[in-house]
Amino acid sequence: MRIASRWGLSGALVLALLLTGCGRNQPPALPDVTPTASALASALVNGDISALAFTPSTVDPVKDYGIVTAGMGSVRPSTVTVGDIVYDAASQTATVNLDQTYDFSTPWDFTSVVGLHYMGSDGWQIDWSPAIVNPSVDGFTRLSLAVTAPTRGSILARDGQAIVYNRQVFNVGIDKMNCPDDQTDAAARQLAQVVGIDPDAYAQQVANGGPSQFVIAITYRAGQVPAEVDPVPCSLAQQSTLPLAPSKMFAIGVLGTAGEATADDIQNSGGAFKAGDVVGHSGLQKSQNAVLMGKPGATVYIGPRASGDIMNDSPSARPTSSSADAKQVLFQADAQDGADLHTTMDIDLQTKAEAVLSGQTGVASLVVLDSQTGAILAAANSPASGGNAYATAGQYAPGSTFKVSTALALLRSGMTPDSPLSCPNSVTVDGKPFTNDPGFAHTGTLSLQQAVAYSCNTAMVNGSATLGANDLPNAAASLGIGVKHDLGFPAFLGSVPAPTTDVEKAASAFGQAQIVVSPLAMATEAASVAAGRTITPYLLVDAGGNPIIDPSGGQATPTPVPQPQPLSADEATQLRSMMADVVSYGTAAGTGLKGLVDGAKTGTAEFTQDGKTLTHAWLIAFNGQYAICAYVDVGSLGAVTAGPIVKAFLTS
């Protein structure tokens, strides 16, 4: 909240008044009233005036303030600014203007006036008046508010079809208003068993509800309410709407969820949310909630108080204005519906990706980008992933898929695809041994091209000895990895710290050490090679189809760490050739991807969980249409575990 004091006189005039000791602005005899006025301004925003000092009166200011504002619910002015101040030394008083703004869809601005008395050692005290809240209010009137809910915006696919929109649902619960007290507990427990929730917890929730409350147990989509609900005593299926995707888990990691505002939502919103509001809880629904939600309409009324709420009432004091006798509109603002979000998601490809992953028993992800633009077409997770955004925001060691970035760093160090590299079974760096995967059969001297195709760890370790500390991070950034962007949804494009030791640099060369990425980041690496330029993936577009990289502030300037060197045409050609050989004779030769993709890279990465050494499995690939990353959290070789996922996607 901004609190300021505005003075109506120029500096020269103020100086003159101070010198002469006369004039109506602050004379030397009175101390500055601004701190007290500012405290009142803050209290009006916070909705609590109990800590303020008021001049003695037969009216209780705190109680009167509560009467005036009770009908406004939790809505208070968003800003109250201290305006013009006029002092009167003779009467030891000051008059202060308070410029108030309510943040409705159309702002409600007005100025109220407050009088203050200087009480000597007791300082400034406020002369309470209901008109402090609003100049139209007096001792016989009060404010009330009616809110009109806006329509929440939809989330659209790249063809303009709505993915998430307000679909019909049914809230199923116990209707306590029409339920005898001695039946509510048994009814709640019976309903809980029918819908599959904890009977004890729901029975307690019902018991804690008000005597006329409808206590929701679960929400179903239209057509999915179990027939067993209807016979449950006191049960009710109340029709409503919620912004939903085609199915409960459809692209949930990216799209997220929305529902009625929780108590925490309301408490943390600073007054922006109220009970009954539909707000985003994760994914795009949360990050873009302000865009999707719109702004509710508001009608502020002034009307008569109840007779018991009139303080110091007397017939001679009652005003003749109609506001004391009938409710009138004081301010009105129409609801502003939420805007639609335009995305690059392809409903058919997302559906296919989720179908391919449906048979995975553990966590697995599949990301599909447009290989020439970086547009996100699909970002799917297996059922075991739940609502987590593993595909776009997971953080895992990339293993040998990172060798594409390492190859770029080696090319930039002066090597060519034909440069020889030693590929022994094992190599030791500062006492730390590094080996190839068990069964690796291509030891000896390999060209850089062959080392990538066969995925030789030790060749990359030996090559890394020629690299500087920032060469790997710089090369990765040129392929879109380790770059920070606000994509408008949960997204992580990787972290590639500069190695601090030779051992760390050696491990980084084949995607271990401190390097972590998401499947989205590795799909971006493949897309950068395919497109021949550094790709930034994107999901949100404007109405004209232009990428939105920083939804919170328009087109953003990326803030990569480190600053990437542009990928050259020659570098991209060489990397495409290396990845093509991975498919033609390298580690992906047995995956059945030949003819389906133009290039690929397999990867495995070891990690420790519960004292066990396990393996992440990766495969990235590209063709003229797609850049793809398949990831399996616990697998074996990338070609064996992740390869079939990519093949199934491209052939189904």
TITIZA-626040 format. One record per residue (C-alpha): x, y, z; residue in three letters. Coordinates in steps of 0.1 Angstrom, whole numbers, padded with zeros to 4 digits, always signed. Layout:
// residues N
XYZALA...
// end
This chain:
// residues 652
+0000+0000+0000MET+0013+0035-0009ARG+0007+0061+0018ILE+0017+0097+0009ALA+0011+0132+0020SER+0003+0159-0006ARG+0007+0196+0002TRP-0013+0222-0016GLY+0012+0251-0012LEU+0046+0257-0029SER+0078+0254-0009GLY+0083+0292-0010ALA+0048+0298+0005LEU+0053+0272+0032VAL+0086+0289+0042LEU+0068+0322+0043ALA+0041+0309+0065LEU+0066+0293+0089LEU+0084+0326+0091LEU+0053+0346+0098THR+0036+0320+0120GLY+0003+0324+0102CYS-0017+0307+0074GLY-0038+0276+0073ARG-0011+0250+0066ASN+0009+0235+0093GLN+0020+0262+0117PRO+0048+0256+0142PRO+0023+0252+0170ALA+0010+0219+0158LEU+0030+0187+0152PRO+0028+0167+0120ASP-0005+0149+0117VAL+0007+0126+0088THR+0017+0096+0110PRO-0018+0094+0126THR-0035+0099+0092ALA-0013+0072+0077SER-0022+0048+0105ALA-0059+0054+0097LEU-0052+0048+0060ALA-0035+0015+0068SER-0063+0005+0091ALA-0090+0011+0065LEU-0071-0011+0041VAL-0066-0038+0067ASN-0102-0035+0080GLY-0093-0031+0116ASP-0095+0003+0134ILE-0093-0010+0169SER-0057+0002+0175ALA-0064+0038+0167LEU-0070+0067+0191ALA-0103+0084+0188PHE-0117+0116+0204THR-0142+0108+0232PRO-0177+0102+0220SER-0209+0084+0229THR-0205+0064+0197VAL-0182+0034+0197ASP-0161+0039+0165PRO-0150+0002+0163VAL-0186-0010+0166LYS-0199+0017+0142ASP-0172+0009+0116TYR-0182-0028+0118GLY-0219-0019+0112ILE-0210+0003+0082VAL-0187-0023+0065THR-0204-0056+0075ALA-0223-0058+0042GLY-0190-0055+0023MET-0178-0089+0035GLY-0140-0090+0034SER-0137-0064+0007VAL-0118-0033+0017ARG-0101-0005-0002PRO-0069-0017-0020SER-0052+0016-0014THR-0059+0046+0009VAL-0036+0076+0003THR-0032+0106+0026VAL-0040+0136+0005GLY-0044+0173+0013ASP-0039+0184+0050ILE-0053+0216+0064VAL-0044+0227+0100TYR-0062+0251+0123ASP-0040+0263+0151ALA-0068+0281+0169ALA-0089+0250+0173SER-0060+0226+0175GLN-0075+0206+0147THR-0065+0192+0113ALA-0086+0181+0083THR-0072+0154+0061VAL-0084+0140+0027ASN-0081+0103+0022LEU-0081+0092-0014ASP-0095+0057-0015GLN-0095+0030-0043THR-0114-0003-0044TYR-0099-0027-0069ASP-0130-0038-0087PHE-0131-0046-0125SER-0135-0009-0128THR-0118+0009-0099PRO-0140+0027-0075TRP-0122+0060-0065ASP-0134+0086-0040PHE-0121+0109-0014THR-0133+0110+0022SER-0126+0136+0048VAL-0115+0130+0084VAL-0111+0155+0112GLY-0085+0151+0139LEU-0079+0169+0172HIS-0045+0175+0188TYR-0048+0165+0225MET-0015+0177+0239GLY+0005+0149+0255SER-0021+0123+0241ASP-0011+0134+0205GLY-0035+0135+0176TRP-0069+0117+0179GLN-0094+0109+0152ILE-0129+0124+0151ASP-0149+0093+0142TRP-0176+0096+0115SER-0191+0069+0092PRO-0183+0093+0063ALA-0146+0083+0068ILE-0155+0050+0051VAL-0174+0068+0023ASN-0186+0104+0021PRO-0222+0092+0014SER-0225+0072+0046VAL-0239+0087+0078ASP-0251+0074+0112GLY-0283+0060+0096PHE-0269+0042+0066THR-0245+0013+0058ARG-0228-0002+0028LEU-0234-0036+0012SER-0219-0054-0017LEU-0232-0078-0044ALA-0207-0096-0066VAL-0213-0110-0101THR-0189-0138-0110ALA-0170-0136-0143PRO-0168-0165-0167THR-0134-0182-0165ARG-0114-0183-0197GLY-0106-0215-0216SER-0073-0230-0225ILE-0071-0236-0262LEU-0051-0260-0283ALA-0030-0249-0313ARG-0060-0254-0336ASP-0082-0232-0314GLY-0101-0262-0299GLN-0108-0258-0262ALA-0089-0282-0241ILE-0099-0268-0207VAL-0133-0251-0204TYR-0162-0249-0179ASN-0177-0283-0180ARG-0207-0296-0161GLN-0199-0313-0128VAL-0219-0325-0098PHE-0209-0318-0062ASN-0220-0348-0041VAL-0224-0344-0004GLY-0247-0343+0027ILE-0274-0316+0028ASP-0277-0308+0065LYS-0306-0284+0060MET-0328-0314+0051ASN-0313-0340+0073CYS-0324-0348+0109PRO-0296-0343+0134ASP-0296-0379+0145ASP-0291-0392+0109GLN-0262-0370+0097THR-0233-0391+0111ASP-0246-0423+0096ALA-0254-0407+0063ALA-0220-0391+0061ALA-0202-0424+0067ARG-0224-0443+0042GLN-0218-0417+0015LEU-0181-0417+0022ALA-0179-0454+0017GLN-0199-0451-0016VAL-0176-0425-0031VAL-0144-0439-0017GLY-0132-0414+0009ILE-0123-0416+0046ASP-0156-0421+0065PRO-0142-0408+0098ASP-0127-0377+0083ALA-0158-0369+0062TYR-0182-0375+0092ALA-0161-0351+0112GLN-0163-0325+0084GLN-0200-0328+0083VAL-0203-0325+0120ALA-0182-0293+0119ASN-0204-0278+0093GLY-0232-0253+0100GLY-0267-0266+0106PRO-0279-0257+0071SER-0247-0264+0053GLN-0242-0286+0022PHE-0210-0304+0029VAL-0193-0316-0003ILE-0177-0350-0002ALA-0165-0353-0038ILE-0170-0337-0072THR-0178-0358-0103TYR-0180-0350-0140ARG-0214-0352-0156ALA-0224-0388-0162GLY-0200-0402-0136GLN-0220-0399-0104VAL-0223-0435-0091PRO-0259-0448-0089ALA-0253-0459-0053GLU-0252-0422-0042VAL-0289-0417-0047ASP-0302-0441-0020PRO-0279-0426+0006VAL-0301-0406+0031PRO-0296-0368+0031CYS-0273-0370+0000SER-0274-0344-0027LEU-0258-0341-0061ALA-0256-0304-0068GLN-0249-0293-0104GLN-0221-0268-0109SER-0193-0261-0134THR-0155-0264-0132LEU-0128-0257-0158PRO-0117-0292-0168LEU-0096-0309-0194ALA-0110-0339-0214PRO-0100-0363-0187SER-0088-0360-0151LYS-0051-0366-0160MET-0050-0351-0194PHE-0018-0330-0196ALA-0023-0323-0159ILE+0014-0316-0153GLY+0012-0286-0177VAL-0024-0276-0176LEU-0028-0281-0139GLY-0061-0280-0119THR-0086-0254-0107ALA-0113-0256-0081GLY-0131-0236-0054GLU-0108-0214-0034ALA-0096-0231-0002THR-0093-0214+0031ALA-0055-0210+0025ASP-0062-0196-0010ASP-0084-0169+0005ILE-0061-0161+0034GLN-0030-0158+0011ASN-0048-0138-0016SER-0048-0105+0003GLY-0086-0102-0003GLY-0085-0111-0040ALA-0103-0144-0035PHE-0135-0152-0016LYS-0154-0183-0008ALA-0169-0198-0039GLY-0143-0184-0063ASP-0128-0208-0088VAL-0090-0205-0087VAL-0060-0223-0102GLY-0042-0247-0079HIS-0013-0259-0102SER+0001-0256-0137GLY-0012-0231-0162LEU-0044-0228-0142GLN-0024-0214-0113LYS+0004-0194-0130SER-0021-0178-0154GLN-0050-0175-0129ASN-0052-0137-0132ALA-0057-0140-0169VAL-0081-0169-0168LEU-0101-0157-0138MET-0111-0122-0150GLY-0126-0098-0125LYS-0159-0101-0108PRO-0186-0075-0112GLY-0195-0054-0081ALA-0225-0034-0070THR-0220-0013-0039VAL-0253-0003-0022TYR-0260+0023+0004ILE-0291+0015+0025GLY-0307+0020+0059PRO-0293+0005+0090ARG-0314-0018+0112ALA-0330+0003+0140SER-0307-0014+0166GLY-0276-0003+0146ASP-0285+0034+0147ILE-0264+0051+0174MET-0276+0083+0191ASN-0307+0083+0169ASP-0333+0110+0174SER-0362+0119+0151PRO-0348+0154+0147SER-0315+0141+0136ALA-0328+0116+0110ARG-0319+0128+0075PRO-0346+0132+0049THR-0325+0117+0021SER-0339+0085+0007SER-0307+0066+0014SER-0318+0063+0050ALA-0351+0047+0039ASP-0343+0026+0008ALA-0314+0007-0007LYS-0297+0026-0035GLN-0268+0018-0059VAL-0237+0038-0049LEU-0213+0022-0074PHE-0215-0004-0101GLN-0189-0023-0122ALA-0196-0050-0147ASP-0178-0083-0145ALA-0149-0088-0168GLN-0147-0124-0181ASP-0114-0141-0181GLY-0094-0143-0213ALA-0087-0175-0232ASP-0051-0189-0232LEU-0038-0199-0266HIS-0013-0227-0265THR+0007-0248-0290THR-0006-0281-0275MET-0019-0307-0300ASP-0048-0326-0285ILE-0043-0357-0307ASP-0006-0359-0301LEU-0011-0354-0263GLN-0037-0381-0263THR-0013-0404-0282LYS+0016-0397-0259ALA-0005-0405-0228GLU-0017-0437-0244ALA+0019-0448-0251VAL+0028-0442-0215LEU-0003-0458-0200SER+0015-0492-0198GLY+0044-0478-0178GLN+0042-0490-0142THR+0066-0464-0129GLY+0073-0427-0136VAL+0079-0420-0173ALA+0076-0389-0195SER+0073-0381-0232LEU+0079-0346-0246VAL+0072-0337-0282VAL+0082-0304-0297LEU+0079-0290-0332ASP+0115-0297-0344SER+0118-0264-0363GLN+0102-0239-0338THR+0103-0255-0304GLY+0065-0253-0299ALA+0054-0278-0273ILE+0030-0302-0289LEU+0027-0328-0261ALA+0041-0332-0226ALA+0029-0364-0211ALA+0035-0384-0179ASN+0027-0420-0170SER-0002-0427-0146PRO+0023-0433-0117ALA+0034-0397-0120SER+0001-0384-0106GLY-0004-0347-0111GLY+0034-0339-0110ASN+0050-0320-0138ALA+0079-0344-0143TYR+0079-0340-0181ALA+0086-0303-0180THR+0099-0296-0145ALA+0116-0328-0133GLY+0153-0327-0125GLN+0174-0357-0134TYR+0209-0365-0146ALA+0208-0367-0184PRO+0235-0393-0188GLY+0248-0399-0224SER+0221-0378-0240THR+0242-0349-0228PHE+0271-0361-0251LYS+0255-0341-0279VAL+0264-0309-0259SER+0298-0323-0251THR+0304-0330-0288ALA+0296-0294-0295LEU+0320-0282-0269ALA+0347-0304-0284LEU+0340-0291-0319LEU+0344-0256-0306ARG+0377-0265-0290SER+0391-0273-0324GLY+0382-0309-0330MET+0364-0322-0361THR+0340-0352-0363PRO+0370-0372-0375ASP+0393-0362-0346SER+0406-0393-0328PRO+0397-0400-0292LEU+0410-0428-0270SER+0382-0451-0258CYS+0396-0476-0233PRO+0375-0497-0210ASN+0385-0475-0181SER+0403-0442-0175VAL+0413-0426-0142THR+0412-0389-0135VAL+0428-0377-0102ASP+0423-0411-0087GLY+0387-0415-0098LYS+0381-0444-0123PRO+0355-0439-0151PHE+0343-0469-0172THR+0319-0476-0200ASN+0286-0495-0196ASP+0290-0533-0191PRO+0294-0551-0224GLY+0307-0521-0243PHE+0324-0536-0273ALA+0340-0506-0292HIS+0372-0498-0273THR+0403-0485-0290GLY+0407-0453-0309THR+0374-0438-0322LEU+0366-0407-0341SER+0345-0381-0323LEU+0317-0391-0346GLN+0320-0428-0336GLN+0324-0419-0300ALA+0290-0402-0300VAL+0274-0430-0321ALA+0287-0458-0298TYR+0283-0436-0267SER+0318-0441-0253CYS+0321-0426-0218ASN+0359-0428-0216THR+0364-0410-0250ALA+0343-0381-0237MET+0363-0381-0204VAL+0396-0380-0224ASN+0382-0353-0247GLY+0371-0332-0217SER+0407-0327-0207ALA+0410-0301-0235THR+0380-0281-0223LEU+0379-0251-0201GLY+0356-0248-0171ALA+0329-0229-0190ASN+0330-0248-0223ASP+0304-0274-0213LEU+0279-0249-0198PRO+0283-0227-0229ASN+0278-0255-0254ALA+0248-0267-0235ALA+0233-0232-0235ALA+0237-0231-0273SER+0215-0261-0274LEU+0189-0246-0250GLY+0200-0264-0218ILE+0207-0246-0186GLY+0189-0215-0197VAL+0164-0197-0175LYS+0131-0186-0191HIS+0096-0179-0177ASP+0075-0202-0199LEU+0043-0195-0179GLY+0040-0230-0165PHE+0062-0253-0143PRO+0093-0257-0165ALA+0130-0264-0159PHE+0155-0262-0188LEU+0183-0276-0168GLY+0213-0267-0147SER+0249-0271-0160VAL+0273-0257-0134PRO+0309-0250-0144ALA+0329-0279-0130PRO+0353-0270-0103THR+0376-0300-0105THR+0389-0323-0133ASP+0369-0352-0118VAL+0337-0331-0120GLU+0345-0321-0155LYS+0351-0357-0166ALA+0318-0368-0151ALA+0300-0339-0166SER+0312-0349-0201ALA+0288-0378-0201PHE+0259-0362-0182GLY+0266-0370-0146GLN+0282-0349-0118ALA+0260-0319-0109GLN+0242-0317-0142ILE+0204-0320-0140VAL+0178-0316-0167VAL+0141-0322-0175SER+0127-0342-0204PRO+0117-0309-0218LEU+0153-0297-0217ALA+0165-0327-0236MET+0138-0324-0262ALA+0151-0288-0266THR+0186-0301-0272GLU+0173-0324-0300ALA+0152-0295-0315ALA+0182-0271-0315SER+0202-0297-0335VAL+0173-0303-0359ALA+0165-0266-0364ALA+0202-0255-0366GLY+0197-0228-0340ARG+0193-0224-0303THR+0157-0233-0295ILE+0136-0219-0267THR+0106-0241-0262PRO+0072-0224-0257TYR+0036-0233-0250LEU+0018-0200-0248LEU+0012-0178-0279VAL-0007-0146-0286ASP-0038-0144-0308ALA-0015-0141-0338GLY+0004-0173-0329GLY+0036-0155-0318ASN+0055-0172-0289PRO+0051-0157-0254ILE+0082-0164-0234ILE+0074-0142-0204ASP+0036-0143-0198PRO+0040-0120-0167SER+0053-0092-0187GLY+0051-0097-0225GLY+0079-0107-0247GLN+0109-0113-0223ALA+0146-0110-0230THR+0159-0145-0220PRO+0182-0145-0190THR+0203-0176-0198PRO+0231-0187-0175VAL+0256-0185-0192PRO+0249-0164-0223GLN+0248-0188-0252PRO+0269-0185-0283GLN+0246-0189-0314PRO+0247-0224-0329LEU+0263-0222-0364SER+0251-0239-0395ALA+0283-0260-0397ASP+0280-0271-0361GLU+0244-0281-0365ALA+0252-0301-0397THR+0280-0320-0379GLN+0258-0327-0348LEU+0229-0339-0371ARG+0254-0363-0388SER+0266-0377-0354MET+0230-0383-0342MET+0221-0399-0376ALA+0249-0424-0370ASP+0235-0432-0336VAL+0205-0446-0355VAL+0223-0461-0385SER+0249-0481-0366TYR+0252-0468-0331GLY+0234-0475-0298THR+0199-0468-0313ALA+0204-0491-0343ALA+0183-0519-0328GLY+0154-0497-0317THR+0135-0498-0350GLY+0137-0461-0354LEU+0156-0461-0387LYS+0133-0444-0412GLY+0112-0429-0385LEU+0138-0404-0372VAL+0167-0385-0387ASP+0189-0386-0356GLY+0188-0398-0320ALA+0209-0402-0289LYS+0204-0428-0261THR+0214-0422-0225GLY+0215-0439-0191THR+0223-0421-0158ALA+0230-0437-0125GLU+0214-0424-0093PHE+0211-0437-0058THR+0177-0443-0041GLN+0172-0459-0007ASP+0208-0471-0008GLY+0204-0488-0042LYS+0221-0478-0074THR+0194-0474-0101LEU+0193-0461-0137THR+0174-0434-0155HIS+0168-0443-0192ALA+0167-0417-0219TRP+0163-0414-0257LEU+0161-0381-0277ILE+0154-0380-0314ALA+0143-0357-0342PHE+0128-0358-0377ASN+0114-0331-0399GLY+0083-0327-0377GLN+0092-0335-0342TYR+0119-0333-0316ALA+0112-0360-0289ILE+0125-0370-0255CYS+0114-0402-0238ALA+0124-0407-0202TYR+0119-0436-0178VAL+0128-0429-0142ASP+0139-0464-0133VAL+0150-0484-0164GLY+0179-0500-0181SER+0196-0489-0212LEU+0180-0460-0230GLY+0177-0479-0263ALA+0160-0508-0245VAL+0137-0489-0221THR+0130-0455-0237ALA+0135-0465-0273GLY+0102-0484-0276PRO+0083-0454-0262ILE+0095-0432-0291VAL+0088-0459-0317LYS+0053-0465-0303ALA+0045-0428-0305PHE+0058-0425-0341LEU+0040-0456-0353THR+0007-0456-0334SER
// end
